[in-house]
Each structure stands twice: as C-alpha cells, then as structure tokens.
C-alpha cells in the first residue's frame, strides 16, 4: 500500500470497513427472517401398513363425520352385478 493507492483485496477490505462504519453510524441493523408458522399435522392412524379401498372409505366417512345414504346398496353389496365373473374363458383349457 504505497502512495495511498489501494487495489485488489485491500480495496475490498477498505470498502467493506467503510460500509460497516457508515451502517453503524446510521443505525443499520441486520434483519432476521420471520419464521412462517408450521402446518399443523393431523395423525390419522398408527402404523404405515396399506389399507384396502373399503377400509379407506370407512375411515374417511368416520373421520369427516359424513353420513351415508340409508337407501340403496353399496358397491360391495352389488359387486356381482357390477363386475360379474366370466362364465368361461376361451384361452383357458
């Protein structure tokens, strides 16, 4: 640093020091990030085992206090009419 000329890393240090002193004089503070509220987790069941479709539907009805219509049959009751078993398969011996 001869002759008062500063360059390179020294120039960066001088500029940083001047900026920090200026901020201190002007009351500059670092602001912290606000923490966002965390989402609320709802524990619905214990364990991680898979559930069948009927069990999932029953759990949804119970959990959300839905009422099923009293009139009409459920899919389980009408399954044979909805998806009848094939009478004979031509590709089976």
N, C-alpha and C positions, 0 to 999 in steps of 0.2 A: 504494500500500500504506500507507494512512494508518490509524493507530489499531490496527495489528496484525491487522486483518481481511483475509483473503486470499480472493479469489474467482476463478472462471473459470480461465484458463490458468495464472495464478500458483499457484492452489491445486493444480492438477495437477502442476506442477513441484515444489512443496514436497513433495507426497505421494510422487512418484517418487524424489526425493532421499532422503527418509526411508526408503523401502523398500530402496533400494540400500545405504544405510549399514547398515541392520539386517541385510541379507543378508551384507554383508562381515564384520560382527562375528560372525555365526553360522556362517560358513564356507560359505555358499551358493555354489554354482558352477553355471554353465550346463552342462547335459549335452548331449553331442552324440549325434546319431542313429547307431545302429550300422548299418554297411553290410551289406546282405544279400549273400550270395555270388551271383555272377552265374551264370546257367545255362551249362553247357558246350555249345558249338556243335560239331556234327559236320558236317564238309564231306563231302558225298557225291559230288558231281560238279563238274566245271568247266563254266562257262558257264550260260546261262539258257535254252537252246533247249528247246522242248517235246519230250516223248518219247511214243512210241506205247505202247499198252497192253502189247504183248508185251515191249518194252524195259523198261518199268517193272517188270513181273513178273519178268523175268530179273534185273534189278538187285536187287530185293527178295530173291530166292532166294539170289543171290550174297552180298549184304551181310549177311544174317542167318544164313547157313550152313544154310539149310533144305535138306532132301533131298526131291526129287520122287519119287513112287512110280514104280517101273520098269514096273509092269503097267498097262495101259490107255493110251488115246490122249489126246493133249492136245486142247484146244479147236481149235487151228489145224488139226490133222490131221482132225478130224471136222466142220469148218465147213460143208462142202457138205451133210452130213446134218442138221446143226443148223439152218441157215438156207439152205434151197435157193433158187435163183433162180427167180422166177416164169416159167412156161412161156410165157404170153402175157398181155399187158396189154390189157384191153378199151378203155382210154382212149387208147392209142397207135395211130396209123394204120399 
